[in-house]
Amino acid sequence: MKTPFSSYSAPLPGYGTSLIDRINIYLHFRRYFKIITERWLLLATFTVAGTGIGVWLAVTKPSTYKSTSTLSTPQKISVSRDAIQEGPMSMDSILNLMTQDVVVQRVLGKLQEGRENTNKLVRPQVIASTGPGGTFVMSVTSTNWDYAQQFAASWAHEFVDFAKQQRKNQINNSQAQNTQQILTFQRKLEQAQQGLDDFQRKNNIASLEDAGVSAQRNLDRKTAEFEQINLEIKLYENTTVEALAASGGVGIRPEAGADKIRPRNTKSDSQSDSGDLSDRFSAGSRYPDLIREIRSRERQIALWTEKLKEKHPYMVELRRQTNELQGRIKDDLELVAKGRDAQIDSLRQRALGYPKLIDELKEQVLESTALRIEFLRLQGEESRIKEQLDVLTRQELEMSRFGGDEEQFQIIQAGGGSNTPVGPNRPYIIGSGAGLGFILAATIIFILHRLDDRLESPEEIEAKLEEPILGQLPEVDKKHYTEGYLLLSRMKAHTMFAESLRGVRSSLLLSPEGSSKRMLAVTSAVPGDGKTTFTANFAITLANAGNKTLLIDADLRRGNVHGYFEQPLEGGLAEVLQGRLSIKEATRETGINNLYFIRAGERPSNPSELLIGPSTKELVKELRAEFDYVIFDCPPLTAIDDTFSVATFLDGLFFVVRAGRTSIRFARMGINTIHQRGAPILGLIVNGVPIDNPYYYYTTYYYASYYHRPLTPDQSVYPDAKRQADADAQNQAQIQAPTPAGGTTPGTPTPPSPAPSART
């Protein structure tokens, strides 16, 4: 990607910039590239170390050889612990059997025969796996080809013998265990039959019907009779006397409804009636006949009322008969009511004996249920033992048909393979070492990055420090500048660095309180933030705007502003505060119009006492009347407290933060100290912002597009270009011309200088 910033002739992104640079996909991954770029040595060191370890392991590891044996299984039966089951053994069980330690030890013992005891063989790597067509592959890996081949062949033979012997032993053990189980179950069957017989004799039970079924039926019948009696009592109570008399008297039995009754004609019902009432009304009541006779008399009265008078003997006789019948009905209803009450009392007397009888039957049912359950349990146990005994008997008959001499496995190939080494995989080992080293380095870099609280994005810096940003100064590449300290007087007028400083100047001058902010201080959290470079160039920017500006180096300990203007250290602020020089004597011209300078002076032994003394206040008061703007370059805040001795008398303070360099923890600590001391802070100056920063790139791009023009005019293409270039050079020389004290007369053009190099 083209360099996006230059103080002189380095290319700038303009109308000729490629589409990929305008989209700038690189910006999305810039943070990760920057992390790797800053710590590439760590990444390279660990990767090289991992590669070296991998090479060493690959070289020192001996070559390995592989030999195989192939087996197949024609077996059709397999013997389990309890019986013989048709079908092949499972693949997993066969593979586990092949790699058992007892099999490998038999192979080692076989190969050890004929050797001395002191020359014991090393156990190789053995792996059993399945092959094509249901075969089994026994692989042996060793550092000796002959030994691997012998081990593979011996392993196949020893396994076949071991499997045959194990099968025979398993069959014998299974037969012995099966015979023992048959004897055991025969004894259990005899005990179960004896227990069932004893239980039947003791409880006099011949069948399941005798074990509680009859008792349950008696309980159900008596419970139904008791419920029927209670139902009759409720029906008698709910039936009216008129309905009962109309149905024939108390000698009837009520049904489900109060108006529905049925005759009582059972012997038990008639015997249950007690007293004279039951005897008198057992044949029924004449209530229906009397009702019919009364209605007949009433119809005759109604018929003869129009023909006969009330006192006619016939009418009188009809009324007398009617009254007599009504009296008889009343007597009949009273007798029916008494008969109903007697019937209810009789039913209640009968119901009193049922609860006790039902409880007794319930106890009998419970006892019979327990007997039934026990009877069923004994029968079930007897049946289960018989079934198991039958299964064992069948298994014994099946086992007698097999002797265990059948071949389980057949050797297809024994000790096959090639004497070409199969390992180690040296490229893989080397690659793994390099990869592990790279991953370890990347992990360490990531941890260091997470622990690093330095921020590069101005937006993030502003959010963390909670202070407004007044300006962002771009980073100047060192290779583009070789003249020492970075000053605007040595740069082209329209560089990004100069435009950024003009933006800070505009923020100060055009603010609502810009005219009152005349005495300013510049400080930072730690050394190396570019505070002095900003102070010197910002003073030049104010002076170029026509303001009489004074730059004071207030860092009496390590001040270096004098180096920017190539002047000696002595004869400066320290001597003024000590009373050895006046302000006028200490003020020096810089060769830039409207800009004056007071250096730090000789290094005093008590800089804090000089700055906090009353002479500082008098100095500020006198300078305020003499200059438009006075800028103090103060020391960093983290180590010393000299800045606040001066800032107390000033109008504002700039706080410089270097993007990607200044620790946010130290910067926040310095800003908190400023607030605690009550010093007025104007805002942040973010210094050293990389041009390829995603938040700064398009500002650079549009700046270059706006100022895009050929640096060397072509006379054939632009006829007036030379005249315009001469005019521009003359104007630039007038702006940058030093005073006679600087050794240059006004109006003399300043020759162009190489691009700036120091990083701000």
C-alpha positions in Angstrom: 0.0 0.0 0.0 1.3 3.5 -0.8 2.6 5.7 2.0 -0.4 7.9 2.8 1.5 10.8 4.4 4.6 12.9 3.5 6.0 16.2 4.4 7.5 16.7 1.0 7.5 14.3 -1.9 6.2 10.9 -0.5 3.1 9.8 -2.5 -0.3 10.6 -1.2 -3.6 8.8 -1.9 -5.3 10.8 -4.6 -7.4 10.4 -7.7 -4.9 7.8 -9.0 -5.3 5.5 -6.0 -6.4 2.0 -6.8 -9.9 0.7 -5.9 -8.5 -1.8 -3.4 -6.7 1.0 -1.6 -9.9 3.1 -1.5 -11.9 0.1 -0.1 -8.8 -0.7 2.1 -9.7 -4.2 3.3 -6.4 -4.1 5.1 -7.9 -1.8 7.7 -10.2 -4.5 9.0 -7.2 -6.7 9.9 -4.8 -3.9 10.7 -4.9 -4.5 14.5 -3.8 -8.1 14.2 -1.1 -7.2 11.7 0.2 -4.6 14.0 0.3 -7.0 16.9 2.3 -9.4 14.9 4.6 -6.7 13.5 5.4 -5.4 17.0 6.2 -8.8 18.4 7.4 -10.7 15.3 10.7 -11.5 17.0 8.9 -13.5 19.7 6.8 -15.3 17.1 9.9 -16.1 15.0 11.9 -17.2 18.1 9.3 -19.7 19.3 8.6 -21.0 15.8 12.3 -21.5 15.1 12.8 -23.2 18.5 9.8 -25.5 17.9 11.2 -26.4 14.5 14.6 -27.1 16.0 13.1 -29.4 18.6 11.0 -31.1 15.9 14.2 -31.6 13.8 16.1 -33.0 16.7 13.3 -35.5 17.6 12.9 -36.5 13.9 16.7 -37.1 13.6 17.1 -39.0 16.9 14.0 -41.2 16.5 15.1 -44.6 15.0 13.4 -46.1 12.0 10.5 -48.5 12.6 9.3 -51.5 10.6 5.9 -53.2 10.4 5.0 -56.8 10.0 1.5 -58.3 9.9 -0.3 -61.6 10.3 -3.8 -62.2 8.9 -6.4 -64.6 10.5 -9.9 -65.6 9.6 -12.6 -67.3 11.7 -14.7 -70.2 10.4 -16.3 -70.8 13.8 -20.0 -71.4 14.0 -20.5 -71.7 17.7 -19.3 -69.9 20.8 -19.5 -71.1 24.4 -20.7 -68.7 27.0 -20.7 -69.2 30.7 -24.1 -70.8 30.9 -24.6 -72.4 27.5 -23.5 -72.8 23.9 -24.9 -70.2 21.5 -25.0 -70.5 17.7 -23.3 -67.8 15.8 -19.8 -66.1 15.6 -18.1 -64.2 18.4 -18.2 -60.5 18.3 -15.4 -58.6 16.6 -14.6 -56.5 19.7 -14.3 -59.6 21.9 -11.9 -61.3 19.4 -9.7 -58.1 19.2 -9.6 -57.8 22.9 -8.6 -61.4 23.2 -5.8 -60.9 20.7 -4.2 -58.0 22.6 -4.5 -59.5 26.1 -1.3 -59.4 28.0 -1.2 -63.2 28.6 -1.1 -63.7 24.8 1.7 -61.2 24.3 3.7 -62.7 27.2 3.4 -66.2 25.6 4.9 -64.8 22.4 7.7 -63.1 24.3 8.4 -66.3 26.1 8.4 -68.3 22.8 10.9 -65.9 21.2 13.1 -65.8 24.3 13.7 -69.6 24.2 17.3 -70.3 23.3 18.5 -66.8 24.4 20.3 -65.9 27.6 18.2 -64.6 30.4 20.2 -61.3 30.4 19.2 -60.6 26.8 15.5 -60.0 27.3 13.5 -58.8 24.3 11.8 -55.4 24.2 8.0 -55.6 23.8 7.1 -54.0 20.4 4.0 -52.1 19.6 1.1 -54.5 18.8 -2.3 -53.6 17.3 -5.1 -55.9 16.4 -7.7 -54.6 13.8 -10.3 -55.9 11.4 -9.5 -56.5 7.8 -11.5 -57.0 4.6 -13.9 -60.0 4.4 -14.2 -60.4 8.1 -10.5 -61.1 8.6 -8.3 -60.0 11.5 -5.0 -58.2 11.0 -2.3 -58.4 13.8 0.2 -55.6 13.3 3.7 -55.5 15.0 5.8 -52.4 14.9 9.5 -52.5 16.0 12.8 -50.9 15.3 14.2 -54.3 14.0 12.6 -55.8 10.9 13.5 -59.5 11.6 12.2 -59.2 15.2 8.9 -57.7 14.0 8.5 -60.5 11.4 9.2 -63.2 14.0 6.9 -61.6 16.5 4.0 -61.3 14.1 4.3 -65.0 13.0 4.6 -66.2 16.6 1.8 -64.0 17.7 -0.6 -65.6 15.2 0.3 -69.2 16.2 0.2 -68.5 19.9 -3.1 -66.8 19.6 -4.7 -69.7 17.7 -3.4 -72.2 20.4 -4.5 -69.9 23.2 -8.0 -69.4 21.8 -8.4 -73.2 21.3 -7.3 -73.9 24.9 -9.5 -71.2 26.2 -12.5 -72.5 24.3 -12.0 -76.0 25.6 -11.6 -74.8 29.2 -14.7 -72.6 28.8 -16.7 -75.6 27.6 -15.6 -77.8 30.5 -16.2 -75.0 33.0 -19.7 -74.4 31.5 -20.6 -78.1 31.6 -19.5 -78.4 35.2 -21.3 -75.2 36.2 -24.4 -76.4 34.3 -24.4 -79.7 36.1 -24.0 -78.0 39.4 -26.9 -75.7 38.7 -29.2 -78.6 37.7 -28.5 -80.2 41.0 -29.2 -77.0 42.8 -32.5 -76.4 41.1 -33.6 -80.0 41.6 -33.2 -79.4 45.4 -35.0 -76.1 45.1 -37.9 -77.8 43.3 -38.2 -80.5 45.9 -38.3 -77.8 48.6 -40.9 -75.8 46.7 -43.2 -78.8 46.2 -42.8 -79.8 49.9 -43.7 -76.2 51.0 -46.8 -76.1 48.8 -48.0 -79.5 50.1 -47.5 -78.4 53.7 -49.4 -75.1 53.1 -52.4 -76.9 51.6 -52.6 -79.4 54.4 -52.3 -76.7 57.1 -55.0 -74.4 55.7 -57.2 -77.2 54.2 -56.9 -75.7 50.7 -57.4 -78.0 47.7 -57.7 -75.4 45.0 -57.6 -71.6 44.3 -61.5 -71.5 44.7 -61.0 -72.5 48.4 -58.5 -69.8 49.0 -60.9 -66.8 49.6 -63.4 -66.8 46.7 -66.4 -68.0 48.7 -65.7 -65.5 51.6 -65.6 -62.7 49.1 -68.9 -63.7 47.7 -70.6 -63.7 51.1 -69.2 -60.3 51.8 -70.5 -58.9 48.5 -74.0 -60.4 49.2 -74.4 -59.1 52.7 -73.1 -55.7 51.6 -75.8 -55.6 48.9 -78.5 -56.6 51.4 -77.4 -53.8 53.8 -77.4 -51.3 51.0 -80.9 -52.4 50.0 -82.3 -52.0 53.5 -80.9 -48.5 53.7 -82.4 -47.7 50.4 -85.9 -48.9 51.5 -85.7 -46.8 54.6 -84.9 -43.7 52.5 -87.7 -44.5 50.1 -90.3 -45.0 52.9 -89.1 -41.7 54.4 -89.5 -39.9 51.1 -92.9 -41.4 50.1 -96.0 -39.4 51.1 -98.8 -41.0 53.2 -101.3 -40.3 50.4 -99.1 -42.1 47.8 -98.5 -45.0 50.2 -102.3 -45.3 51.0 -103.2 -45.0 47.3 -100.9 -48.0 46.5 -102.5 -50.3 49.0 -101.2 -49.3 52.4 -98.0 -50.3 54.3 -98.1 -53.8 53.0 -96.2 -52.5 49.9 -92.5 -51.8 49.3 -91.4 -48.4 47.8 -89.4 -48.3 44.6 -86.9 -45.7 43.4 -89.5 -42.8 43.3 -91.7 -41.4 46.0 -94.8 -42.0 43.8 -93.8 -45.5 42.7 -94.4 -48.4 45.0 -94.6 -52.2 44.6 -96.6 -54.8 46.6 -94.8 -56.7 49.3 -95.5 -60.3 48.8 -92.3 -62.0 50.0 -92.4 -64.0 53.2 -89.5 -62.3 54.7 -91.0 -58.9 54.1 -94.3 -59.9 55.7 -92.5 -61.4 58.7 -90.5 -58.3 59.2 -93.7 -56.2 59.9 -94.3 -56.0 63.7 -97.3 -54.9 65.8 -101.0 -54.6 65.1 -100.3 -52.0 62.4 -98.5 -54.5 60.3 -101.3 -57.1 60.8 -104.1 -54.6 60.0 -102.6 -53.2 56.9 -100.8 -56.2 55.5 -103.8 -56.8 53.2 -103.6 -53.2 51.9 -105.6 -50.0 52.4 -109.1 -49.0 51.2 -108.0 -45.5 50.5 -108.5 -45.7 46.7 -112.1 -47.0 47.1 -112.9 -44.3 49.6 -111.6 -41.7 47.2 -113.7 -43.0 44.4 -116.8 -43.1 46.6 -116.2 -39.5 47.7 -115.8 -38.3 44.1 -119.1 -40.2 43.2 -121.0 -38.4 46.0 -119.5 -35.1 44.9 -120.7 -35.6 41.4 -124.3 -36.5 42.6 -124.3 -33.4 44.8 -123.2 -31.3 41.8 -125.9 -33.0 39.6 -128.8 -32.5 42.1 -127.8 -29.0 43.3 -129.7 -27.3 40.5 -132.8 -29.4 41.0 -133.0 -29.8 44.8 -132.7 -27.4 47.6 -130.0 -27.5 50.2 -132.2 -28.9 52.9 -133.7 -31.6 50.8 -133.4 -34.9 52.6 -131.6 -36.5 49.6 -129.1 -33.6 49.5 -128.6 -33.8 53.2 -128.0 -37.5 53.1 -125.4 -37.1 50.3 -123.5 -34.6 52.3 -123.6 -36.7 55.4 -122.3 -39.7 53.5 -119.5 -37.5 52.0 -118.5 -36.3 55.4 -118.5 -39.8 56.7 -116.3 -41.0 53.8 -113.8 -38.1 54.4 -113.6 -39.0 58.1 -112.9 -42.6 57.1 -110.2 -41.4 54.7 -108.6 -39.4 57.5 -108.6 -42.3 59.8 -107.2 -44.5 57.0 -104.3 -42.1 56.3 -103.4 -41.9 60.0 -103.3 -45.7 60.2 -101.1 -45.8 57.0 -98.7 -43.2 58.5 -98.4 -45.2 61.7 -97.9 -48.4 59.6 -95.1 -46.6 57.6 -93.4 -45.5 60.8 -93.6 -49.1 62.1 -92.2 -50.4 58.9 -89.2 -47.9 59.0 -88.5 -48.9 62.6 -88.6 -52.6 61.6 -86.1 -52.0 58.8 -83.8 -50.0 61.0 -83.8 -52.8 63.5 -82.8 -55.2 60.8 -80.0 -52.9 59.6 -78.4 -52.7 63.0 -76.9 -56.2 62.8 -75.4 -55.8 59.3 -72.3 -53.6 60.1 -70.9 -56.1 62.5 -71.6 -59.0 60.2 -69.9 -57.1 57.3 -66.8 -56.4 59.4 -66.5 -60.1 60.3 -66.8 -61.0 56.7 -64.1 -58.5 55.7 -61.7 -60.0 58.2 -62.4 -63.4 56.7 -61.8 -62.0 53.2 -58.5 -60.5 54.3 -57.4 -63.7 55.9 -58.4 -65.7 52.8 -56.7 -63.1 50.5 -53.4 -63.6 52.3 -53.8 -67.3 52.0 -54.6 -66.9 48.3 -51.6 -64.7 47.7 -49.3 -67.2 49.5 -50.8 -70.1 47.6 -50.3 -68.3 44.3 -46.7 -67.4 45.3 -45.9 -71.0 46.1 -47.4 -72.2 42.9 -45.5 -69.6 40.9 -42.2 -70.4 42.5 -42.7 -74.1 41.7 -43.4 -73.3 38.1 -40.4 -71.0 37.8 -38.0 -73.6 39.2 -39.4 -76.2 36.8 -38.8 -73.9 33.8 -35.2 -73.1 34.8 -34.6 -76.7 35.4 -35.9 -77.6 31.9 -33.6 -74.9 30.4 -30.6 -76.3 32.1 -31.4 -79.8 31.1 -31.7 -78.8 27.4 -28.4 -76.9 27.7 -26.7 -80.0 29.1 -27.9 -82.0 26.2 -26.7 -79.4 23.7 -23.2 -79.3 25.3 -22.8 -83.0 25.1 -22.8 -82.7 21.3 -19.7 -80.5 21.2 -16.2 -81.4 22.3 -14.3 -78.1 21.8 -11.9 -79.4 19.2 -13.3 -77.4 16.3 -10.9 -74.8 14.7 -11.9 -71.3 15.6 -9.3 -69.4 13.6 -7.2 -70.1 10.5 -3.9 -68.4 9.7 -4.0 -66.8 6.2 -0.6 -65.0 6.4 2.0 -65.1 9.2 4.8 -62.5 9.4 4.1 -60.7 6.2 5.2 -57.2 5.2 8.1 -55.2 3.7 11.5 -54.4 5.2 10.9 -50.7 4.2 10.7 -48.4 7.2 7.2 -47.2 8.0 8.2 -44.5 10.5 8.8 -42.2 12.1 7.0 -39.5 10.0 9.8 -37.0 10.2 8.1 -34.2 8.2 5.1 -34.4 10.5 7.3 -34.3 13.6 9.1 -31.2 12.2 5.8 -29.6 11.2 4.3 -30.3 14.6 7.2 -28.7 16.4 7.0 -25.6 14.2 3.2 -25.5 14.7 3.4 -25.9 18.5 6.1 -23.2 18.7 3.9 -20.9 16.6 0.8 -21.6 18.6 2.7 -21.0 21.9 4.1 -17.7 20.6 0.7 -16.6 19.4 -0.8 -17.4 22.8 1.9 -15.4 24.6 1.4 -12.5 22.2 -2.3 -12.6 22.7 -1.9 -12.6 26.5 0.6 -9.7 26.3 -1.8 -7.8 24.1 -4.7 -8.3 26.5 -2.5 -7.0 29.4 -1.4 -4.0 27.3 -3.7 -1.0 28.1 -2.2 1.3 25.4 -4.9 2.3 22.9 -4.4 3.5 19.3 -7.9 4.6 18.4 -8.6 8.3 19.3 -12.2 7.4 19.9 -11.2 4.7 22.4 -8.8 7.1 24.1 -11.5 9.8 24.4 -13.9 7.3 25.9 -11.4 5.9 28.4 -10.1 9.3 29.6 -13.5 11.0 29.4 -12.1 14.2 28.0 -12.7 15.8 24.5 -10.1 15.6 21.8 -9.0 18.9 20.4 -6.6 17.5 17.8 -5.1 14.4 16.2 -1.6 14.7 15.0 -0.5 12.1 12.4 2.6 10.0 12.7 5.6 11.1 10.7 7.8 8.4 9.3 11.4 8.8 10.3 12.7 7.8 6.8 10.9 10.8 5.3 12.7 13.3 7.6 16.5 13.6 8.3 16.9 17.1 9.6 16.7 16.3 13.3 13.8 17.9 15.2 10.4 18.1 13.5 9.3 21.7 12.9 6.7 23.3 10.6 9.3 25.8 9.3 11.2 22.8 7.8 8.1 21.3 6.1 5.8 22.1 3.3 2.9 24.3 4.2 0.1 21.9 3.3 1.0 18.7 5.0 -1.3 16.6 7.2 0.8 17.4 10.2 0.5 21.2 9.6 -3.2 20.9 8.9 -3.8 19.0 12.1 -2.0 21.7 14.1 -4.1 24.3 12.4 -7.2 22.4 13.5 -6.0 22.6 17.1 -5.4 26.3 16.6 -9.0 26.8 15.3 -10.4 24.8 18.2 -8.7 27.2 20.6 -9.3 30.5 18.8 -12.9 29.9 17.6 -14.1 28.6 21.0 -16.5 30.8 23.0 -13.7 31.5 25.4 -10.9 31.5 22.9 -9.9 35.2 23.4 -9.5 34.7 27.1 -7.4 31.5 26.8 -4.0 33.2 26.3 -1.7 31.7 29.0 -1.5 28.0 28.1 0.5 25.0 29.3 1.2 21.6 27.6 1.9 18.5 29.6 1.6 14.7 29.3 1.5 11.6 31.5 4.9 10.1 30.8 8.0 11.2 28.8 8.1 10.3 25.1 4.5 11.3 24.3 5.6 14.0 21.9 4.7 16.9 24.2 7.6 19.1 23.3 7.2 18.6 19.5 3.6 19.6 19.8 4.3 22.6 21.9 7.0 24.0 19.6 4.9 23.4 16.4 1.7 24.7 18.0 3.5 27.9 19.0 4.7 28.2 15.4 1.1 27.8 14.2 -0.1 30.6 16.5 2.7 32.8 15.4 2.0 32.2 11.7 -1.6 33.4 12.3 -0.2 36.8 13.3 -0.3 36.4 17.1 2.7 37.5 19.1 3.6 34.2 20.8 6.1 33.3 23.5 7.2 29.7 24.0 8.6 28.9 27.4 10.5 25.8 28.4 9.1 25.2 31.9 10.8 21.8 32.3 13.7 22.9 34.5 14.9 19.3 35.0 15.1 17.9 31.4 13.7 20.6 29.1 14.9 20.3 25.5 12.9 23.0 23.6 16.2 24.9 23.0 17.3 22.0 20.8 14.5 22.6 18.4 15.7 26.1 17.7 19.4 25.3 17.9 20.1 27.6 20.9 22.1 27.0 24.1 20.4 25.9 27.4 21.7 28.7 29.7 20.2 32.0 30.2 16.5 31.1 30.5 13.6 30.6 32.8 15.7 29.3 35.8 17.8 32.5 35.8 14.6 34.7 35.5 13.0 33.0 38.6 16.3 33.3 40.5 16.4 37.1 39.7 19.6 36.8 37.8 18.0 37.8 34.4 15.0 39.9 33.4 12.3 38.7 31.2 13.5 40.9 28.3 17.0 39.6 28.6 15.9 35.9 28.6 13.5 36.3 25.6 15.1 35.2 22.4 14.0 35.4 18.8 13.5 32.1 16.9 13.8 33.2 13.2 10.0 32.8 12.8 7.9 35.9 12.6 5.9 36.7 15.9 7.5 33.7 17.7 9.8 34.3 20.7 11.4 31.8 23.0 12.6 31.4 26.6 14.7 28.4 27.2 14.8 26.4 30.5 18.2 27.8 31.7 20.8 26.1 33.8 19.6 23.1 35.7 18.7 24.3 39.2 19.0 22.2 42.3 15.6 23.3 43.5 13.2 23.5 40.5 10.1 22.9 42.5 10.8 25.8 44.9 11.6 28.1 42.0 8.3 27.4 40.2 6.1 27.5 43.2 7.5 30.8 44.5 6.0 34.3 44.1 8.2 35.1 41.1 6.2 32.7 38.9 3.0 34.7 39.5 4.8 37.9 38.7 6.3 36.4 35.6 2.9 35.2 34.3 1.3 38.6 35.1 4.0 40.5 33.1 3.9 38.1 30.2 0.2 38.4 29.9 0.5 42.1 29.3 3.3 41.6 26.8 2.3 38.7 24.5 -0.9 37.6 22.8 -0.2 33.9 23.6 2.2 32.3 26.1 2.8 28.6 25.9 4.6 26.7 28.7 6.1 23.4 27.9 5.7 21.6 31.3 7.2 18.3 32.5 5.2 15.1 32.6 2.8 14.6 35.5 3.6 11.1 36.6 7.0 11.7 38.1 7.1 15.3 39.4 4.7 18.0 40.5 6.3 21.0 38.8 3.4 21.5 36.2 0.8 22.5 38.8 3.1 25.2 40.2 2.7 26.9 36.8 -0.7 25.8 35.7 -2.3 27.4 38.8 -1.8 30.9 37.2 -2.6 29.9 33.6 -5.9 29.9 31.5 -5.8 26.3 30.3 -3.8 23.1 29.9 -3.4 20.7 26.9 -2.9 17.1 27.8 -0.9 15.1 25.1 -1.4 11.4 24.7 0.6 9.3 22.2 -1.6 6.8 20.3 -0.4 3.3 20.9 2.3 4.3 23.3 0.8 6.0 26.4 -0.5 3.7 29.1 -4.2 4.6 29.7 -3.6 3.9 33.4 -1.0 6.5 33.6 -2.9 9.0 31.5 -6.0 8.6 33.6 -3.9 9.0 36.7 -2.5 12.3 35.3 -6.0 13.7 34.4 -7.4 12.8 37.8 -4.5 14.7 39.3 -5.3 17.7 37.1 -8.9 17.7 38.3 -7.9 17.3 41.9 -5.6 20.3 41.7 -8.4 22.4 40.0 -6.3 23.2 36.9 -8.4 24.0 33.9 -7.9 21.3 31.2 -8.8 22.3 27.6 -8.7 18.8 26.1 -6.6 16.0 24.7 -4.1 16.1 21.9 -3.7 12.7 20.4 -0.2 12.5 19.0 1.3 9.9 16.6 -1.9 8.6 15.1 -0.9 6.2 12.3 -2.2 7.3 8.9 -3.4 3.7 8.2 -5.6 3.8 11.3 -9.2 3.0 10.2 -10.4 6.2 12.0 -7.8 8.4 10.2 -7.4 6.9 6.8 -10.3 8.6 4.9 -9.3 12.0 6.4 -5.9 11.5 4.8 -7.6 10.3 1.6 -9.8 13.3 1.1 -7.0 15.7 2.1 -4.9 14.3 -0.6 -7.7 14.5 -3.1 -8.3 18.1 -2.2 -4.7 19.2 -2.5 -3.8 16.8 -5.4 -1.5 18.6 -8.0 1.8 17.8 -9.7 4.8 18.6 -7.5 6.9 19.6 -10.6 4.9 21.5 -13.2 5.3 20.5 -16.8 5.8 23.7 -18.8 4.4 22.1 -22.0 1.2 21.1 -20.4 0.8 24.1 -18.0 2.1 27.3 -19.7 1.5 29.4 -16.6 2.8 26.7 -14.2 6.3 28.2 -13.7 4.9 31.7 -12.9 2.5 30.2 -10.4 5.2 28.0 -8.9 7.5 31.1 -8.5 4.7 33.0 -6.8 4.1 30.1 -4.4 7.8 29.9 -3.6 8.0 33.6 -2.9 5.0 33.5 -0.6 6.4 30.5 1.2 9.8 32.2 1.6 8.1 35.3 3.1 6.3 33.1 5.6 9.4 31.2 6.6 12.0 33.9 6.3 14.0 34.3 9.6 14.9 37.7 11.0 18.5 39.1 10.5 19.4 37.7 14.0 18.8 34.2 12.5 21.3 34.9 9.6 18.8 35.2 6.8 17.3 38.3 5.2 13.5 38.6 4.7 12.3 37.6 1.2 15.0 35.0 0.7 13.4 31.7 -0.3 14.0 28.8 2.0 15.4 25.8 0.1 13.3 22.7 0.4 14.4 20.1 3.0 14.0 16.3 3.0 10.9 14.8 4.6 10.6 14.7 8.4 11.7 11.6 10.2 11.2 11.9 13.9 8.0 10.2 15.1 5.9 12.7 17.1 
